[in-house]
């Protein structure tokens, strides 16, 4: 059920995002237009990253079946992939937000990467 909901929300937000970026001029968008762009971009990234993590885990497990490993790999369930994607989807939105305020340099990218690593470690600790 969760994959269907995420896919539906992600596709709907992608449609809204493409509509806003195509038909609304930046001068007329205003603060509400920017909010819509950031929210729909985040929801689109959440869906894309969730399915990417879920699919890649299944692919890696399928490839590793022929390998001799001390402990066999297991597939990541979709709910766990969704938890990670909620944090990872914030990175592009944060970088776009930083770019709108000032130029993004190495320092800003490192701060976003540090935030992502700490958040993923926190999720990993909570899900065990």
HELIX and SHEET records of a PDB file:
HELIX    1   1 UNK A    2  UNK A   23  1                                  22    
HELIX    2   2 UNK A   26  UNK A   64  1                                  39    
HELIX    3   3 UNK A   78  UNK A  101  1                                  24    
HELIX    4   4 UNK A  106  UNK A  127  1                                  22    
END                                                                             
